[in-house]
């Protein structure tokens, strides 16, 4: 193999795979990526077995070939080099990298050792705009579990509903839940509940907000659709010639529909930015792990307070719209701050019932995005 490539092109592609290429040495091949240089089109593939990324790369091919290259080390080399790069493989064991007066010789592995791209089997297809999928992920991923023993919570639920042509994405860690609905263009015959790992969804975001390389600045990009193929054990996202594949989490996701409160009668309206600032200030004095704050709600007034016997206490009063009975609740302030950060409307509404019942948080006038937060005992 012998190719030439711009430093910026190679650095960008290597940056995209750093979180996928395995850093641990359990399987040395997983810390490498496959470079396939072909005059009809070149690409790179990286995988950690759970996820895989295939991305085209713009190179000038003088001699075709394949080789597995250490992802982290080549990234460090390219980042420090100047000018265009030339790559030349030697017996699939070494890669010579040159730029200007700099040259490196990097130990590599044969291409036939790289894991095969997983087969999808029978698939169902759906399409959705990239920016809509990006928004749906941003509004739910913060509430998904991380390293939870209930492994199904360590991902986002993609719930397809062909009857009303909608896609619902849900994230929950058992203490809070976020749910969003959007229209989709689908060929899904029946509703499916698919659990996509949090790490995979987080990595996918990197490619959803990227304009295609042939787009013109200031002009709306046409190729902003994401094609999603759903297989039995894998899900493939294809956007702007990038293919991102992930293994699905097997198991049954909690029945999220039953968690959403339907009868909360007390409604508290408050400015989103003001609310977030008050919570950040008051939670400074709460216990670090719990970030516990107390809400004392009465007509058109909210008092937010926190205390820590070792440090002190904080209290702040803020104007709200509220006409119900007096109510006192405890919350993890971080949970509410996360929700507010995912919202855009200036006014939000908290639908309440009693001190220990789930609280529904929504943007005023928007029924497509809902968040549920469990109160804390105070």
C-alpha positions as CSV (number, residue, x, y, z in Angstrom):
1,X,0.0,0.0,0.0
2,X,1.2,3.5,-0.8
3,X,-0.9,6.6,-0.4
4,X,-0.8,10.4,0.1
5,X,-3.2,12.3,2.3
6,X,-3.5,15.7,3.8
7,X,-2.7,16.1,7.5
8,X,-6.0,17.7,8.3
9,X,-8.0,14.9,6.6
10,X,-6.1,12.1,8.4
11,X,-6.2,14.0,11.8
12,X,-10.0,14.5,11.5
13,X,-10.6,10.8,10.7
14,X,-8.3,9.6,13.4
15,X,-10.0,11.9,15.9
16,X,-13.4,10.3,15.1
17,X,-12.2,6.8,16.0
18,X,-10.3,7.5,19.2
19,X,-13.2,6.6,21.5
20,X,-14.0,3.4,19.5
21,X,-10.6,1.9,19.1
22,X,-10.1,-0.2,22.3
23,X,-7.4,1.2,24.6
24,X,-7.0,-1.8,26.8
25,X,-4.8,-4.7,25.7
26,X,-7.3,-7.5,26.0
27,X,-7.3,-7.9,22.2
28,X,-4.4,-6.0,20.6
29,X,-6.1,-5.8,17.3
30,X,-8.9,-3.7,18.8
31,X,-6.5,-0.9,19.5
32,X,-5.8,-0.8,15.7
33,X,-8.0,0.5,12.8
34,X,-8.2,-1.0,9.3
35,X,-7.1,1.3,6.5
36,X,-8.3,0.0,3.1
37,X,-6.8,2.0,0.3
38,X,-8.5,1.4,-3.0
39,X,-8.6,3.5,-6.2
40,X,-12.4,3.1,-6.3
41,X,-12.7,4.5,-2.8
42,X,-10.8,4.3,0.5
43,X,-12.1,4.0,4.0
44,X,-11.1,3.2,7.6
45,X,-12.9,0.9,10.1
46,X,-12.5,0.9,13.9
47,X,-14.3,-1.4,16.3
48,X,-14.5,-2.4,20.0
49,X,-16.7,-5.3,19.1
50,X,-19.8,-3.6,20.6
51,X,-19.6,-0.7,18.1
52,X,-18.0,-0.2,14.7
53,X,-17.4,2.8,12.5
54,X,-16.7,2.7,8.8
55,X,-15.8,6.1,7.3
56,X,-14.6,7.1,3.8
57,X,-11.2,8.9,3.7
58,X,-10.0,11.2,0.9
59,X,-6.5,9.9,-0.1
60,X,-4.5,9.7,-3.3
61,X,-3.8,5.9,-3.9
62,X,-0.5,5.1,-5.6
63,X,-0.6,1.4,-4.7
64,X,-3.7,-0.3,-3.3
65,X,-3.6,-2.3,0.0
66,X,-4.9,-2.9,3.5
67,X,-3.2,-2.7,6.9
68,X,-4.1,-2.5,10.6
69,X,-2.6,0.6,12.2
70,X,-2.3,1.5,16.0
71,X,-5.0,4.2,16.3
72,X,-3.7,6.1,19.3
73,X,-0.1,6.2,18.2
74,X,-0.7,7.3,14.6
75,X,-3.1,10.0,16.0
76,X,-0.2,11.3,18.2
77,X,2.2,11.2,15.2
78,X,-0.1,13.0,12.8
79,X,-1.0,15.6,15.3
80,X,2.6,16.7,15.6
81,X,3.6,16.5,11.9
82,X,3.4,19.4,9.3
83,X,2.4,19.3,5.7
84,X,0.9,16.5,3.6
85,X,1.6,12.9,4.6
86,X,2.7,9.8,2.7
87,X,2.1,6.3,3.9
88,X,3.8,3.2,2.7
89,X,3.3,-0.3,4.1
90,X,6.0,-3.0,4.3
91,X,4.9,-6.6,4.3
92,X,1.8,-5.7,6.4
93,X,4.1,-5.4,9.4
94,X,5.4,-1.9,9.2
95,X,4.0,1.5,8.1
96,X,6.4,4.2,7.0
97,X,4.9,7.7,7.6
98,X,6.6,10.7,6.1
99,X,5.9,14.5,6.0
100,X,8.6,17.0,5.1
101,X,11.8,16.0,6.8
102,X,10.0,13.9,9.4
103,X,9.7,10.1,9.1
104,X,8.3,7.4,11.3
105,X,8.2,3.6,11.1
106,X,5.3,2.1,13.0
107,X,4.7,-1.6,13.8
108,X,1.3,-2.8,12.4
109,X,-0.8,-5.9,12.2
110,X,-2.1,-7.9,9.1
111,X,-5.4,-6.9,7.7
112,X,-6.8,-10.4,7.9
113,X,-6.7,-10.3,11.8
114,X,-9.2,-7.4,11.9
115,X,-12.7,-8.5,13.0
116,X,-15.2,-8.9,10.2
117,X,-18.0,-6.3,9.9
118,X,-21.1,-8.0,11.6
119,X,-23.9,-9.3,9.4
120,X,-27.3,-7.7,9.9
121,X,-29.6,-10.4,8.7
122,X,-33.1,-9.4,7.9
123,X,-33.5,-5.6,8.5
124,X,-36.2,-3.0,8.8
125,X,-35.4,0.6,7.7
126,X,-36.4,4.0,8.9
127,X,-35.2,7.5,8.0
128,X,-35.1,10.6,10.1
129,X,-33.4,14.0,9.8
130,X,-30.0,14.1,11.4
131,X,-30.7,17.3,13.4
132,X,-33.9,15.9,14.7
133,X,-32.2,12.7,15.9
134,X,-29.4,14.8,17.4
135,X,-32.0,16.8,19.3
136,X,-33.8,13.6,20.6
137,X,-30.5,12.2,21.8
138,X,-29.4,15.4,23.5
139,X,-32.8,15.7,25.3
140,X,-32.7,12.1,26.7
141,X,-29.1,10.8,27.1
142,X,-28.4,12.7,30.3
143,X,-31.0,10.6,32.1
144,X,-29.8,7.2,31.0
145,X,-28.0,5.0,33.4
146,X,-24.2,4.6,33.6
147,X,-22.8,1.3,34.7
148,X,-26.1,0.4,36.3
149,X,-26.5,-3.2,37.5
150,X,-29.9,-3.1,35.7
151,X,-28.1,-3.3,32.4
152,X,-31.1,-2.4,30.3
153,X,-31.0,1.1,31.8
154,X,-27.5,1.7,30.4
155,X,-28.9,2.7,27.0
156,X,-31.7,4.7,25.3
157,X,-34.9,3.0,24.3
158,X,-35.9,3.6,20.6
159,X,-39.6,2.8,20.4
160,X,-41.0,2.8,16.9
161,X,-44.7,3.3,16.5
162,X,-45.7,2.7,12.8
163,X,-49.4,3.5,13.4
164,X,-48.7,7.2,13.9
165,X,-45.3,7.2,12.2
166,X,-43.5,8.3,15.3
167,X,-40.2,7.5,17.0
168,X,-40.0,7.8,20.8
169,X,-36.7,7.9,22.6
170,X,-36.5,7.3,26.3
171,X,-33.7,7.5,28.9
172,X,-34.0,6.6,32.6
173,X,-31.8,5.7,35.5
174,X,-34.6,4.8,37.8
175,X,-34.5,8.2,39.5
176,X,-35.5,10.3,36.5
177,X,-36.9,9.8,33.0
178,X,-36.8,11.8,29.8
179,X,-39.0,11.0,26.8
180,X,-39.4,12.7,23.4
181,X,-41.6,12.0,20.4
182,X,-40.8,12.9,16.7
183,X,-42.1,12.0,13.3
184,X,-40.2,9.4,11.3
185,X,-40.3,8.1,7.7
186,X,-40.3,4.4,8.3
187,X,-40.8,1.0,6.7
188,X,-41.2,-0.6,10.1
189,X,-44.2,-3.0,10.0
190,X,-44.8,-3.3,13.7
191,X,-43.8,-1.4,16.8
192,X,-40.3,-2.2,18.1
193,X,-38.6,-1.5,21.4
194,X,-34.8,-1.4,20.8
195,X,-32.2,-0.6,23.5
196,X,-29.2,1.2,22.1
197,X,-26.1,1.4,24.5
198,X,-25.4,4.9,25.9
199,X,-21.8,4.8,24.8
200,X,-22.9,4.1,21.2
201,X,-25.5,6.9,21.1
202,X,-23.0,9.3,22.7
203,X,-20.5,8.5,20.0
204,X,-23.1,8.8,17.2
205,X,-23.6,12.5,18.1
206,X,-20.2,13.2,16.6
207,X,-21.5,12.5,13.1
208,X,-25.0,13.9,13.3
209,X,-24.0,17.5,13.4
210,X,-21.4,17.3,10.7
211,X,-22.1,18.9,7.3
212,X,-21.1,16.7,4.3
213,X,-17.7,17.6,2.8
214,X,-19.3,18.7,-0.5
215,X,-21.8,21.1,1.1
216,X,-21.5,24.8,0.5
217,X,-21.1,27.2,3.5
218,X,-24.3,29.1,4.1
219,X,-26.4,26.7,2.0
220,X,-28.8,24.2,3.6
221,X,-27.2,20.7,3.3
222,X,-29.4,18.2,1.4
223,X,-27.9,15.0,2.6
224,X,-29.0,15.4,6.2
225,X,-31.1,12.3,6.5
226,X,-30.0,9.4,8.7
227,X,-30.9,5.9,7.4
228,X,-31.3,3.5,10.3
229,X,-31.3,-0.3,9.6
230,X,-32.6,-2.4,12.5
231,X,-31.4,-6.0,12.6
232,X,-32.0,-8.7,15.2
233,X,-28.9,-7.9,17.3
234,X,-27.5,-4.8,15.7
235,X,-28.5,-1.3,14.5
236,X,-26.8,0.6,11.7
237,X,-26.9,4.4,11.4
238,X,-25.8,5.7,8.0
239,X,-25.2,9.5,7.6
240,X,-23.1,11.4,5.0
241,X,-21.4,8.2,3.9
242,X,-20.4,7.3,7.5
243,X,-21.7,3.9,8.7
244,X,-22.0,3.5,12.5
245,X,-23.0,0.1,13.8
246,X,-23.8,-0.9,17.4
247,X,-24.8,-4.1,19.1
248,X,-28.1,-3.8,20.9
249,X,-28.7,-4.4,24.6
250,X,-30.8,-7.5,25.0
251,X,-33.5,-7.5,27.7
252,X,-36.8,-5.8,28.5
253,X,-36.9,-2.1,29.1
254,X,-39.1,-0.8,31.9
255,X,-42.6,0.1,31.0
256,X,-42.0,3.9,30.7
257,X,-45.6,4.7,29.9
258,X,-46.7,3.7,33.4
259,X,-44.1,6.1,35.0
260,X,-45.5,9.3,33.5
261,X,-47.9,11.0,35.9
262,X,-51.3,11.6,34.4
263,X,-53.2,13.1,37.4
264,X,-50.8,15.7,38.8
265,X,-53.1,18.6,39.5
266,X,-50.8,21.3,41.0
267,X,-48.9,23.3,38.3
268,X,-46.0,25.6,39.0
269,X,-44.8,27.8,36.1
270,X,-41.3,29.4,36.3
271,X,-38.7,31.0,34.0
272,X,-36.2,28.4,32.9
273,X,-33.0,30.4,33.1
274,X,-33.9,32.0,36.5
275,X,-34.8,28.6,37.9
276,X,-31.5,27.0,36.8
277,X,-29.5,29.9,38.3
278,X,-31.3,29.7,41.6
279,X,-30.7,25.9,41.8
280,X,-27.0,26.3,41.0
281,X,-26.5,28.9,43.7
282,X,-28.5,27.1,46.4
283,X,-27.0,23.7,45.7
284,X,-23.5,25.0,46.4
285,X,-24.3,24.4,50.1
286,X,-25.9,21.0,49.8
287,X,-24.2,17.7,50.4
288,X,-22.1,17.0,47.3
289,X,-23.3,13.5,46.4
290,X,-27.0,14.1,46.7
291,X,-27.1,17.8,45.7
292,X,-30.3,17.9,47.9
293,X,-32.4,21.0,47.8
294,X,-35.8,21.8,49.4
295,X,-38.7,23.4,47.7
296,X,-41.3,25.2,49.7
297,X,-44.1,26.2,47.3
298,X,-47.0,28.5,48.1
299,X,-49.1,31.0,46.0
300,X,-46.8,32.7,43.5
301,X,-43.7,32.0,45.5
302,X,-41.0,29.4,45.7
303,X,-38.4,29.2,48.4
304,X,-35.4,27.0,47.5
305,X,-33.1,26.0,50.4
306,X,-30.2,23.7,51.2
307,X,-28.2,22.9,54.3
308,X,-25.1,20.9,55.3
309,X,-24.3,20.6,59.0
310,X,-20.6,20.8,58.2
311,X,-20.7,23.9,56.0
312,X,-23.8,25.9,56.5
313,X,-27.0,26.7,54.6
314,X,-28.5,28.7,51.6
315,X,-31.9,30.1,50.9
316,X,-33.4,31.9,47.9
317,X,-36.9,33.1,47.1
318,X,-38.2,33.3,43.5
319,X,-41.5,34.4,41.9
320,X,-43.6,31.8,40.2
321,X,-47.1,31.2,38.9
322,X,-48.8,28.8,41.3
323,X,-52.3,28.8,42.8
324,X,-52.5,25.4,44.7
325,X,-52.0,24.4,48.3
326,X,-48.7,24.8,50.1
327,X,-46.3,22.0,49.3
328,X,-42.8,21.0,50.4
329,X,-40.6,18.6,48.4
330,X,-37.0,17.6,48.2
331,X,-35.0,17.1,45.0
332,X,-31.6,16.3,43.7
333,X,-30.8,19.7,42.2
334,X,-28.5,18.3,39.5
335,X,-31.5,16.3,38.0
336,X,-33.5,19.4,37.5
337,X,-30.6,21.4,36.2
338,X,-29.9,18.7,33.6
339,X,-33.6,18.8,32.5
340,X,-33.5,22.6,32.2
341,X,-30.3,22.5,30.2
342,X,-32.0,20.2,27.7
343,X,-35.0,22.6,27.2
344,X,-35.2,25.7,25.0
345,X,-38.5,27.4,25.9
346,X,-38.2,30.3,28.4
347,X,-41.0,29.1,30.6
348,X,-41.3,25.6,32.1
349,X,-44.0,23.9,34.1
350,X,-43.7,21.4,37.0
351,X,-46.8,19.3,37.5
352,X,-47.0,18.2,41.1
353,X,-49.1,16.0,43.4
354,X,-47.6,15.3,46.8
355,X,-44.2,15.3,48.5
356,X,-43.2,11.8,47.3
357,X,-45.1,11.4,44.0
358,X,-43.2,11.7,40.6
359,X,-43.0,15.2,39.3
360,X,-43.6,15.9,35.6
361,X,-41.5,18.7,34.0
362,X,-42.4,20.1,30.6
363,X,-41.7,23.2,28.5
364,X,-44.8,25.4,28.6
365,X,-46.9,24.7,25.5
366,X,-44.9,21.6,24.4
367,X,-46.3,18.1,24.9
368,X,-43.7,16.2,22.8
369,X,-40.9,16.4,25.4
370,X,-41.6,15.2,29.0
371,X,-39.3,14.6,32.0
372,X,-40.2,12.8,35.2
373,X,-38.2,13.3,38.4
374,X,-38.6,11.4,41.7
375,X,-38.6,13.7,44.7
376,X,-36.3,12.9,47.7
377,X,-37.4,12.5,51.3
378,X,-36.8,15.7,53.3
